[in-house]
C-alpha cells in the first residue's frame, strides 16, 4: 500500500527551507571528505608513498563503501527511534577527525582503517536526512526538497575534486586531508545552534518504538518493490561512485589532463548532475501538483535518466579530447533526471512514514555495495583490459538494468505495508 502523505500545506516555511540548505551543506561536506581520496589516488607521490598498484587503489576506494554499507541499517534504525540531531552530530565529528588523521599516517593498513572509519561514521547522513525531509515536506514539495538535498552530494565531489587537486599541487596530500577534515568541523557550529534537539524524552520513546516497529524488517524485505529499489539504487550508484573514485585517474591517465584540470572537469560533471537533479525534481513536482500521478511521473524521469547516462560509452570511444570530455560531462549530467525523482519515489512516496529511516538504511546498503563494487570492479577491469573501455561498458550494462527494473518492479501495489 502507498504510505500516507504528510499533511499538505499552502507552502513550506522559510525556516524549513533554510534548515534544508544547512542539511544540504552537511552532505556536501561529507562527500568532499569521502572523495578527496580520489584526487590523492591519482597523484604519483601518494601512490609511491603507500606502494599502490591498480588493485590496491581499488581496495582503498572500496574500503569506505564496505563499512558504509554495513552500518546503514543500524543507523536507519537509530534515527527512527532517537531523532536526527544527536546521531548526526556524533558521527559528523568522528568522520572529520578520521579525515584529519589520514594526513598523518604512513602505511597502507592504516589508510584502509581510516577509510573504514570514515565510511562507518558517514552512514548516518542519508537515513537521518531523509527522516528529516519526510517529516517536514509534503508530497508536492518532496521532489524539489530531495533535488536540493541531493545537489549537496553531487556538488561535494564537484567542489572536492578541484579543491583537493589544488591543495595537493600547491602543498601536498597531507595538507589536503588536514584542511578538508578540519574545515568540516566548522559546520557543526550552525548545526548545533539552528537545529532543534529532537531526541525524544524517555516517556515518549515507547510510543516511538511502537510506531517505528509497525513496518518490520521482514515486511520490508518481502516487498518486491523494495527489492526493485535496491537494484535501482545499485545501478544508479555504480555510475556515480565510479565517477567519484576513478574519474580523476581516467582523465589523467587516459586523456592526458593535469591533476588540476582533471579536478576542473570532475567539477563540471558533478555540477551538471546537481543542477539537473534540482530542475528535474522541481519539474516533476509541478506536473504532480497539476494532477499527474506521482509514481508514473517520477518513473518516467528515472528511466530517461538511466538511458541518457548510457552515452558515457561514447566518451570511451571518442577520438578527440574535446568529444571525450563532452560525453564525460553530458552522461553524468543526464543521469540527474533520475536523481531526485528516484529518491522521492523510493524513500518518501511509497514508504510508510514511521520506517523511513530503516527503509532508507536498507536501500543505502545497495548504494554502498555499488560504491565498493564500482571501485574494485573498475580497477580489475582496467587491469584486465588495459584501458577504460571495459569499466565504462560495465556502467552502460548497469544503467540498462536500472531502467528496466524501474519500469517493471517499482509498482505501488508491492510497497511495504504497515503491520497491525
C-alpha angles and dihedrals in degrees: 000000000000115000118249112264125242112258109281116239135190088249146333118265121251089240091060092048089049091053089048089056089051090050089049090053089051094055089044090057090047091055092047088055094047097045100042087085090065093065090048091052089057092054118093098215090054092047091048093046092059097030094237128180125189092272091048091052089052092052093047090053092044096050091075093053097048094057091038090057095043093058098041098094095045089051091049090050089049098053092045088061107027105032134244109277105061100043091043094050094051094046094045090055092049097052093047091052091048090053090053091050090052088071091061102049128098109188134075091232092055090047091055092046091053091050090051091052093048090049095050093047094047090054088089095063104078102037091046093047096049090045088057095044092049090053096048109035132062123222094263090061101033097092092053092044093049090044091055092045094048089049084071094059090048097044088048092069090034092058097029097056098056092036092051091045091051092049091048094047095042097040119354141276093275092059089047092059093043093051099043093047096045094045090056091060090064089069090067092072098067090034092057092044102042106037118074120234105259096179102131118237115250093256092057098046096083092059092045090051090050092052093044090050091054087090108050127205088240090053091049094050092046091060115100088204091059091051087051090053090051091055092045091048090051093049094046092045093048093067097041094047092046087057092048095049106030109020096088091050092046093052092047100041104032101029101031099236122152117250090253093052092046088058090051094054091044085056092053092051096050094039087054095053090045093054094044091048093056094044093046092048091050093046092051090048091054092050090049092046088057092055105279118147106257094218097049094042095050093042090055091055092046095051092047090051094053093048093048091050090062088078087083086089090063087063092054091057097038114124098202126062091229093055092046092051092046095054091042090059097035098052096051092042091053090054085067088082086072100041108082096023095054092048094045090049099044101036104031117015099047100031126089107245098234091062103039091115095050095043090047089050090053091049091047090059088066091045091051092048088053089056093051093045093045092051097045100033092049090052091050093046090049089051093048099040100035092223141058095257095093094047090052093045088056088055091056092051092053093046091055091048089051093052093049093046091051090052098049110024107036094085122149092223089064097052117123115271132220115256119234 
